[in-house]
Amino acid sequence: MRTTHYEFWPKGLTTTLTVPETTIYENLEYTAKRYPSKTAIYYYGGALSYKELFLQVNQLAGYLEHEIGVKRGDRVLLFMQNSPQFVISFYAILRVNAIVVPINPMNTPDELRFYIQDGDIKTGLVGQELLPSIQPLVKTSSLQSIIIASYNEYADLTEEINHIPLEVSSPSVVYQEQGFYNWLDCLNGDREPSTYQGDSNDIAVLPYTSGTTGVPKGCIHTNKTVQANIYGAYHWSGATSDSVHLMTLPLFHVTGMVHSFHAPILAGGSMVCMTRWNRDLAGHYIQKYKCTHWVNISTMLIDFLSNPNLSSYNISSLAAISGGGAPLPAAVGEKLHNLTGLQFVEGYGLSETIAQTHFNPPDRPKLQCLGIPSFDVDARIVETNTLRELGVGEVGEIVVNGPQVFKGYYNRPEETEASFITLDGKSFFRTGDIGRVDEEGYFFMVDRLKRMINASGFKVWPTEVESLLYAHPAIQQACVVGVPDEKRGETVKAFVILQAGQEGQVTEEEIIEWAKERMAAYKYPRMIEFRQDFPKTSSGKILWRKLQEEELAKLSS
């Protein structure tokens, strides 16, 4: 295990962290006892205290157990956008010792059917606006009961707020069909849940991989694997009971899950919840609630900083801005630092590791860097075929061992076995990500294993080209893919979103010539296509694969 990075470890933090034997639910229970009157969640003019949050978790848990019949070990679907109900549902499911299955709200009925069948799911908690996607599956699959949540029940729309999402402003609808339950009715029940008997080794949550390289797979996480990262995030971020966290990442996603509500709840801080991303509303909320912590994704921060109205908001309360999912371009990081004095702190992790295995030290971050291994994480770079461990600067696959690593893929023993290797008597998870480590022990992503472009025999890593393109003053966002080429095998194409006001001011040819001067001959993009927006996941990651598929479809038509 490398220890070079300990030299740059945050001052005052131990390099090891004992994971508590308590459960995720007990984090909320203890915080509600400590800070009952503190505001837990601000939501479009509404507010919920920790006492109220804890009470409603237990009211919902009692209904799930006694009226719907949810039992220990049952998989329960959580299909909502960011809202107080998402947080309440998550902890209520844990309260009855069931397993949370958080699913992307963008999924179609056919996609939902897969998750429901894969987990043999009988009960779901669903946002009202998502009902058309799941309604056809009630009684035609294992799904028998759904609790329907209307977000406006937690907002106070008498307060004048601009940019309210339609999902929040839409009035509640009362459903009478068999198997459908209205949220407020579930909270009005008078049945207490049975005595809590949760254990740190109980399965707590089953997040699914994105499925970009095959069928989605459920990642088995216990209370203990999740607690490793909740406590790690809490200590690393410097959160306190008076921290105010801007909640913009989707909560079904592991980073949003751990950093946007689990860690703040452990700390006893407040959360400012946004159902939909809106850069003006984010600026307004940072100013109004004096937000101190904001975990986001680079595309979100790029959009926020490119807002021509940004100077009208006082965002000086921000003390920490961090994120992951995609490297932040150096030019954007410099813009953030010039504006706020803050450095963007990047991290790295996967669904299989319930968010972070790596963090950048807050007082010594490196841009476009995954960071250093987190508490008790052994991370290495290995040659993809021989699995031989590689040295400083050599490019290979990132493998990790740590307390947050999942217990395997749900009902997929063969794929679980194939995902782990043994080095020096320890089990390591194969991330499938290509990276390198520098002489100081910082890890850098080179690219996804499947994404590398082979141009005339040379390896081109799209993220490197994207990073260089971001230095062009007219470029707001860039996405690079490989497209077939008769002579080179593959060639490099860049999709580009221009900064506001730059449309018509710069041409494709000018950007190609600019890139040619700054990149190796095999690396610079031969093709540029301007776009107004990119296809993205709900967590903000650019769907490069979809852009590449569009290119391949053009060639085959």
C-alpha positions in Angstrom: 0.0 0.0 0.0 1.4 3.4 -1.0 1.6 6.0 1.8 3.3 8.8 -0.2 0.0 10.8 0.0 0.1 10.9 3.8 2.5 13.8 3.5 -0.4 15.9 2.0 -3.1 14.5 4.3 -5.4 17.2 5.7 -4.0 18.6 8.9 -5.7 17.5 12.1 -7.3 14.3 10.5 -6.2 10.8 11.3 -5.3 8.6 8.3 -7.5 5.8 9.6 -11.2 6.0 10.6 -13.0 3.3 12.6 -16.4 2.8 11.0 -19.2 2.8 13.7 -21.3 -0.2 14.4 -24.4 2.0 14.4 -26.8 2.3 11.4 -27.7 5.0 9.0 -31.1 5.4 10.6 -29.6 5.9 14.0 -27.6 8.9 12.6 -31.0 10.6 12.2 -32.3 9.5 15.5 -29.3 10.9 17.4 -29.3 14.2 15.5 -33.0 14.7 16.1 -32.4 14.3 19.8 -29.4 16.7 19.7 -31.0 19.4 17.5 -34.8 18.9 17.5 -35.6 22.6 16.7 -32.9 23.1 14.0 -34.2 23.3 10.4 -33.2 20.1 8.6 -34.6 20.9 5.2 -35.5 24.2 3.4 -37.8 23.6 0.4 -39.1 26.3 -1.9 -40.3 28.5 1.0 -41.1 25.6 3.3 -39.1 24.2 6.2 -38.9 21.0 8.2 -37.2 20.7 11.6 -35.2 17.7 12.7 -38.0 16.8 15.2 -40.6 16.9 12.4 -38.3 15.0 10.0 -37.8 12.2 12.6 -41.5 12.1 13.5 -42.6 11.7 9.8 -40.0 9.0 9.2 -41.4 6.9 12.0 -45.0 7.7 10.9 -44.3 6.5 7.4 -42.4 3.5 8.7 -45.4 2.4 10.8 -47.6 2.6 7.8 -45.2 0.7 5.6 -45.0 -2.1 8.2 -48.5 -2.4 9.5 -50.7 -1.3 6.6 -48.7 -2.3 3.5 -46.8 -5.2 5.0 -43.2 -4.3 4.3 -40.9 -6.7 6.0 -37.2 -7.0 6.9 -35.1 -7.5 3.8 -37.8 -6.5 1.3 -36.6 -4.4 -1.6 -38.5 -1.1 -1.7 -38.5 1.2 -4.8 -37.7 4.8 -4.2 -38.6 6.7 -7.4 -38.7 10.4 -6.8 -36.9 13.6 -7.6 -35.1 15.6 -4.9 -37.6 16.5 -2.2 -38.2 16.2 1.5 -40.2 13.1 0.7 -37.2 11.4 -0.8 -35.2 11.9 2.5 -38.2 10.8 4.6 -38.8 7.7 2.5 -35.2 6.6 2.6 -35.0 6.6 6.4 -38.5 5.1 6.8 -37.5 2.2 4.6 -34.4 1.7 6.8 -36.5 2.0 9.9 -38.4 -1.1 9.0 -35.2 -2.9 8.1 -36.0 -3.0 4.4 -33.7 -2.2 1.6 -33.8 1.1 -0.4 -33.7 0.7 -4.2 -33.2 4.3 -5.5 -34.0 4.6 -9.2 -33.3 7.4 -11.7 -36.5 9.4 -12.2 -35.8 9.5 -16.0 -36.4 5.8 -16.4 -39.1 4.6 -18.8 -41.8 2.0 -17.9 -39.8 -0.7 -19.7 -36.6 0.2 -17.8 -38.6 0.3 -14.5 -40.0 -3.1 -15.2 -36.4 -4.5 -15.3 -35.6 -3.1 -11.8 -38.9 -4.3 -10.3 -38.4 -7.8 -11.7 -34.7 -7.9 -10.8 -35.4 -7.0 -7.2 -38.8 -8.7 -6.9 -40.1 -5.4 -5.7 -43.6 -5.2 -4.2 -43.8 -1.7 -2.8 -42.7 1.7 -4.2 -42.6 5.3 -3.1 -43.2 7.5 -6.1 -43.3 11.1 -7.0 -46.7 12.2 -8.3 -45.3 13.5 -11.6 -43.7 10.1 -12.2 -46.9 8.1 -11.8 -47.5 7.7 -15.6 -44.2 5.8 -15.8 -45.0 3.3 -13.1 -48.8 3.0 -13.2 -48.8 0.4 -16.0 -46.6 -1.8 -13.9 -48.9 -2.1 -10.8 -50.3 -5.6 -10.7 -48.7 -6.5 -14.1 -45.4 -7.1 -12.3 -44.5 -8.0 -8.8 -45.3 -4.3 -7.8 -48.5 -4.3 -5.7 -48.5 -1.0 -3.7 -47.3 2.5 -4.3 -47.3 5.5 -2.0 -47.6 8.7 -4.1 -45.9 11.9 -3.0 -46.8 15.4 -4.2 -43.9 17.8 -3.6 -46.0 20.9 -3.2 -47.1 19.6 0.2 -43.7 20.6 1.6 -43.3 23.9 -0.3 -44.7 27.3 0.7 -45.6 28.9 -2.6 -47.1 32.0 -0.9 -43.5 33.2 -0.7 -42.5 34.9 -4.0 -39.9 32.7 -5.6 -39.0 32.6 -9.2 -38.1 29.5 -11.2 -40.4 27.1 -9.3 -40.4 23.7 -11.1 -43.7 22.5 -12.4 -43.3 19.4 -10.3 -43.3 21.5 -7.2 -46.1 23.9 -8.1 -48.5 21.2 -9.4 -51.4 20.6 -6.9 -51.8 17.3 -5.2 -54.1 14.7 -6.7 -56.0 12.2 -4.6 -55.9 8.6 -5.8 -58.6 6.1 -5.0 -57.4 3.1 -6.9 -56.6 -0.1 -5.1 -52.9 -0.4 -4.3 -52.4 3.4 -4.4 -51.8 5.3 -1.2 -51.6 9.1 -0.7 -48.6 10.4 1.1 -50.4 12.5 3.7 -52.8 9.6 4.5 -49.7 7.5 5.3 -48.4 10.1 7.8 -51.8 10.3 9.5 -51.7 6.6 10.6 -51.5 5.9 14.4 -49.4 2.7 14.2 -45.9 2.8 15.7 -43.3 0.7 13.9 -42.0 -2.3 15.8 -38.9 -1.9 18.0 -35.9 -1.0 15.8 -33.5 -3.9 15.4 -31.2 -2.7 12.7 -27.6 -4.0 12.4 -24.6 -2.5 10.8 -24.2 -5.6 8.6 -27.8 -5.4 7.3 -28.2 -4.6 3.6 -29.3 -0.9 3.5 -29.4 0.2 -0.1 -29.2 -1.3 -3.5 -28.1 1.4 -6.0 -27.9 0.2 -9.6 -25.0 0.8 -11.9 -25.9 3.0 -14.9 -25.8 0.0 -17.4 -23.7 2.0 -19.9 -21.6 -1.2 -20.5 -24.4 -3.8 -20.2 -27.4 -4.6 -18.0 -27.7 -2.5 -14.9 -26.6 -4.3 -11.7 -27.6 -3.8 -8.1 -24.7 -3.0 -5.8 -25.2 -4.5 -2.4 -24.4 -2.0 0.3 -24.7 -2.6 4.0 -25.2 0.1 6.7 -21.5 -0.4 7.4 -20.2 0.2 3.9 -22.4 3.3 3.6 -21.4 4.6 7.0 -17.7 4.4 6.0 -18.4 7.1 3.4 -20.9 9.1 5.4 -18.4 9.5 8.3 -15.5 10.0 5.8 -17.4 12.7 4.0 -18.4 14.4 7.3 -14.9 14.6 8.6 -13.2 15.4 5.3 -15.6 18.3 4.4 -15.3 20.0 7.8 -19.1 20.1 8.2 -20.6 21.2 11.5 -24.1 21.5 12.9 -24.3 25.0 11.5 -23.2 24.1 8.0 -25.8 24.8 5.3 -25.7 22.4 2.3 -27.0 23.2 -1.1 -28.7 20.1 -2.4 -28.6 20.0 -6.2 -27.2 16.6 -7.1 -29.9 14.0 -7.7 -30.4 12.1 -4.4 -30.9 8.7 -6.1 -27.2 9.0 -7.2 -24.6 7.7 -4.7 -22.8 11.1 -4.5 -25.9 13.0 -3.9 -27.1 10.4 -1.4 -24.0 10.4 0.7 -22.9 14.1 0.5 -26.2 16.0 0.0 -28.3 14.4 2.8 -26.6 11.5 4.7 -23.5 13.5 5.8 -25.4 16.7 6.6 -27.9 14.7 8.7 -25.0 13.1 10.6 -23.6 16.6 11.2 -27.0 18.1 12.1 -26.6 20.7 9.4 -29.3 22.2 7.2 -30.1 21.2 3.6 -31.5 23.5 0.9 -33.2 21.2 -1.4 -33.7 21.9 -5.1 -35.9 19.5 -7.1 -34.6 20.8 -10.4 -31.3 22.5 -11.2 -31.6 26.2 -11.9 -28.6 28.4 -11.8 -30.4 31.6 -10.8 -32.3 29.9 -8.0 -29.1 28.3 -6.8 -27.5 31.8 -6.6 -30.6 33.1 -4.8 -30.6 30.3 -2.2 -26.8 30.6 -1.5 -27.4 34.2 -0.7 -30.7 33.7 1.2 -29.7 30.8 3.4 -26.0 31.5 3.5 -25.0 28.1 2.1 -21.6 27.0 3.2 -21.2 23.6 1.4 -22.0 22.7 -2.2 -21.3 19.3 -3.7 -22.0 19.3 -7.5 -20.8 18.0 -10.8 -18.6 20.0 -13.2 -21.3 20.6 -15.8 -23.4 22.2 -13.1 -20.6 24.4 -11.9 -19.8 25.4 -15.5 -23.4 26.5 -16.0 -23.5 28.3 -12.7 -20.3 30.3 -13.4 -21.4 31.2 -16.9 -24.6 32.9 -15.6 -24.5 36.6 -16.7 -26.5 37.4 -13.6 -24.1 35.8 -11.2 -22.7 39.1 -9.9 -26.1 40.0 -8.6 -25.9 37.3 -6.0 -23.8 37.4 -2.8 -22.2 33.9 -2.6 -19.5 34.8 -0.1 -20.9 32.4 2.5 -19.6 29.4 0.4 -16.8 27.8 2.3 -16.4 24.5 0.3 -17.2 23.5 -3.2 -16.6 20.0 -4.3 -17.7 17.3 -6.7 -16.9 14.5 -9.0 -18.2 12.5 -11.9 -16.2 14.4 -14.5 -13.0 16.4 -14.3 -13.4 20.2 -13.9 -11.6 22.0 -16.7 -8.6 24.0 -15.5 -10.0 27.3 -16.9 -13.2 26.8 -15.0 -11.3 26.1 -11.8 -9.4 29.3 -12.2 -12.5 31.2 -12.8 -14.1 29.8 -9.6 -11.0 30.7 -7.6 -10.8 34.2 -9.0 -14.5 34.8 -8.1 -14.7 33.2 -4.7 -11.2 32.4 -3.5 -12.2 28.8 -3.3 -10.5 25.8 -5.0 -12.7 23.1 -6.4 -12.1 19.9 -4.5 -12.6 16.9 -6.7 -13.2 13.3 -5.6 -13.7 9.9 -7.2 -15.9 6.9 -6.6 -18.5 4.6 -8.1 -21.9 3.0 -7.3 -19.9 0.0 -6.1 -18.1 2.2 -3.6 -21.1 4.3 -2.6 -19.3 7.4 -3.7 -15.8 8.3 -2.7 -12.7 6.2 -2.6 -10.5 9.3 -3.3 -10.6 12.9 -2.2 -8.5 15.9 -2.9 -7.1 17.4 0.3 -9.1 20.6 0.8 -6.0 22.7 1.5 -4.0 21.2 -1.3 -6.2 20.1 -4.2 -5.0 19.5 -7.7 -7.3 20.3 -10.6 -8.5 17.5 -12.9 -7.4 15.1 -10.3 -9.2 12.3 -8.5 -7.4 13.0 -5.3 -5.6 10.7 -2.8 -7.1 7.5 -1.4 -9.6 8.2 1.4 -9.5 6.8 4.9 -8.2 3.2 4.9 -8.4 2.9 1.1 -5.6 1.0 -0.7 -5.7 2.0 -4.3 -3.4 0.8 -7.0 -2.8 1.0 -10.7 -2.5 -2.4 -12.5 -1.8 -3.5 -16.0 -5.3 -4.5 -17.4 -4.3 -7.9 -18.8 -1.6 -9.2 -16.5 -2.8 -7.4 -13.4 0.8 -6.5 -12.6 1.0 -3.5 -10.3 2.4 -0.4 -12.1 4.6 2.4 -10.9 4.4 6.2 -10.8 3.2 7.7 -14.0 2.3 4.4 -15.7 -1.2 4.1 -17.1 -3.4 1.2 -16.1 -6.6 0.2 -14.4 -7.6 1.6 -11.0 -8.3 -1.1 -8.4 -9.4 -0.4 -4.8 -9.7 -2.0 -1.5 -11.6 -0.2 1.3 -14.4 -0.3 3.9 -16.9 1.3 1.4 -16.5 -1.4 -1.3 -19.8 -3.2 -1.9 -20.5 -6.8 -1.0 -21.2 -7.8 -4.6 -23.8 -7.5 -7.4 -27.3 -8.5 -6.4 -28.1 -12.1 -7.7 -25.0 -12.0 -10.0 -22.4 -14.2 -8.4 -20.3 -14.7 -11.6 -20.1 -11.0 -12.3 -19.3 -10.3 -8.7 -16.4 -12.8 -8.8 -15.1 -11.3 -12.1 -15.0 -7.9 -10.6 -12.5 -8.7 -7.9 -8.8 -9.6 -7.9 -6.5 -10.6 -5.1 -3.2 -8.7 -4.5 -0.9 -9.3 -1.5 -3.7 -11.3 0.1 -6.3 -8.5 -0.2 -9.4 -8.3 -2.3 -9.5 -5.4 -4.8 -12.4 -4.2 -6.8 -11.7 -3.6 -10.5 -13.1 -0.1 -11.4 -12.8 -0.4 -15.1 -11.3 3.2 -15.1 -7.9 3.9 -16.6 -5.7 6.2 -14.5 -2.2 6.9 -13.2 -0.7 8.0 -9.9 1.9 10.8 -9.6 5.0 10.9 -7.4 3.0 12.5 -4.5 0.4 9.8 -4.5 -2.4 11.7 -6.3 -4.5 9.7 -8.7 -5.6 11.0 -12.1 -8.2 9.6 -14.5 -7.0 8.9 -18.0 -10.4 7.6 -19.2 -12.9 4.8 -19.1 -11.5 1.6 -20.4 -14.1 1.4 -23.2 -13.7 5.1 -24.3 -10.2 5.2 -25.6 -9.8 6.3 -29.3 -7.3 4.5 -31.5 -6.2 7.0 -34.1 -3.6 5.6 -36.5 -2.4 3.3 -33.7 -2.1 6.1 -31.2 -4.2 6.1 -28.0 -6.2 9.2 -27.6 -8.0 9.7 -24.2 -11.1 12.0 -24.8 -11.0 13.5 -21.4 -7.5 14.9 -22.0 -8.6 16.5 -25.3 -11.7 17.9 -23.6 -9.6 19.4 -20.9 -7.4 21.2 -23.4 -10.4 22.5 -25.4 -11.9 24.1 -22.2 -9.0 26.5 -22.3 -10.4 28.1 -25.5 -12.2 31.3 -24.3 -15.2 30.7 -26.6 -15.9 27.2 -25.4 -18.3 26.6 -22.5 -18.5 22.8 -22.7 -16.9 20.1 -24.9 -17.4 16.4 -25.4 -15.0 14.3 -27.5 -15.8 11.0 -29.2 -14.1 8.7 -31.7 -15.6 8.3 -35.2 -14.6 5.8 -37.9 -12.1 7.1 -40.4 -10.9 5.2 -43.6 -7.3 6.2 -43.2 -6.8 6.6 -39.4 -9.2 3.8 -38.3 -10.7 6.3 -35.9 -10.5 10.1 -35.7 -11.3 12.6 -33.1 -14.5 14.6 -33.2 -15.4 17.3 -30.7 -18.9 18.5 -29.9 -18.9 22.0 -28.5 -21.2 24.4 -26.7 -20.1 28.0 -27.0 -20.2 30.6 -24.4 -23.1 33.0 -24.5 -22.6 35.6 -27.2 -20.0 33.6 -29.1 -22.4 32.0 -31.6 -21.3 33.2 -35.1 -18.1 34.7 -33.7 -16.0 31.6 -34.0 -15.9 28.9 -36.6 -15.2 25.2 -36.5 -12.1 25.7 -38.6 -10.8 28.3 -36.1 -11.2 25.9 -33.2 -9.5 23.1 -35.1 -6.5 25.4 -35.9 -6.4 26.6 -32.3 -6.3 23.0 -31.1 -3.7 22.0 -33.7 -1.3 24.5 -32.2 -1.8 23.0 -28.7 -2.1 19.3 -29.1 -0.1 16.5 -30.7 -0.8 15.8 -34.4 -2.6 12.5 -33.7 -4.7 14.0 -30.9 -6.3 17.3 -32.0 -9.9 17.1 -33.2 -10.3 16.9 -37.0 -14.1 17.6 -36.7 -16.0 20.1 -34.7 -19.8 20.3 -34.3 -21.6 23.1 -32.4 -24.5 22.1 -30.2 -26.9 24.1 -28.0 -26.9 21.4 -25.4 -25.7 17.8 -24.7 -27.6 14.7 -23.7 -26.9 14.1 -20.0 -27.8 11.8 -17.2 -29.9 13.2 -14.4 -26.7 13.5 -12.3 -25.3 15.9 -15.0 -22.8 13.6 -16.7 -22.5 14.1 -20.4 -23.7 11.0 -22.3 -20.7 10.8 -24.6 -21.8 7.3 -25.7 -25.1 8.7 -27.1 -23.2 11.3 -29.2 -21.0 8.6 -30.5 -23.9 6.4 -31.4 -25.5 9.3 -33.3 -22.3 9.5 -35.3 -22.3 5.8 -36.1 -26.0 6.0 -37.1 -25.2 8.7 -39.6 -22.6 6.5 -41.2 -24.8 3.5 -41.5 -27.8 5.4 -42.9 
